[in-house]
Amino acid sequence: MQQPLRVRGCKRILPGISGLELLERLIAEGRDALIVFITAYPNIRAQNQALLVGAIAFLDEPFEEQVFLDAVQKGLFQSQTTDG
């Protein structure tokens, strides 16, 4: 039976932990989630790290709602094509 896929929006900087650390923990625990990073402090190095580790998008605030929805849709499509 297929488990439900979770979509999470994640701030890049969180109290006590970075968004990247959170993403790495979720992956290490085997959690199946699409992660969209959201930041008010754009940083190309952090963006590259997040995408390399497994985030589906890295959005700079402010952004239009449709940009977030498009990122989620793209992630859902990619997860369906890789799940076989």
C-alpha positions, 0 to 999 in steps of 0.5 A: 500500500502506497503511503501518502506523500507530504508536501512541506514548506520550510523556512531556511533559517529556523529557531535552533536548526537550519532548514537544511539540517531539517531536510537532512534529518527527514531524509535520514529518517526515511520520511517521504516528503517534498520540501520547498525551501522559503527564504527572505535571505537569498543565498545561492550557496544555500540554494544549491545545497538544498537542491542537491540534498533533495529539496524540490524548490528554493523560493525567495520571499516574496513570491506569488502563490502560483510559483509555490503551487507550480513547484509542488506540482513539479515535485509531485510529477517527479516523484510519480515518475521516479516511483515507477 
